Amino acid sequence: MSVSKETKAALVAKYARSEGDTGSAEVQIAILTERIRNLTAHLQRNKKDVSTRRGLVGLVSKRNRMLRYLKRVDPGRHAAIVADLGIRG
């Protein structure tokens, strides 16, 4: 259910703001989005997995906080990442 090394490396390469950037808001939001998609697929197959659902809610909340931060700091970057990932921001 976690993000594979290859997928994470691809997300970092795509959303990094500079060489070696793994901690910018865009990279973190992209990785969280991938984890959320994986957990959503898992929960569609395992409807009674309550502990995973709780973890999913926490991840969505964390991503929303990061999106609010990014919108406050740089609305242009926020709009770009929301459009690129296809999420509501």
Number of C-alpha atoms within 10 A of each C-alpha: 13 12 15 11 9 9 12 18 13 13 19 22 16 12 19 18 15 9 8 9 12 18 12 14 20 24 21 19 25 21 22 19 18 20 20 22 15 15 19 16 12 15 16 10 10 12 10 10 12 11 8 17 17 10 13 20 12 13 17 16 12 15 21 15 13 17 23 14 14 20 15 10 11 10 13 10 15 21 15 12 20 16 12 10 12 10 9 9 13
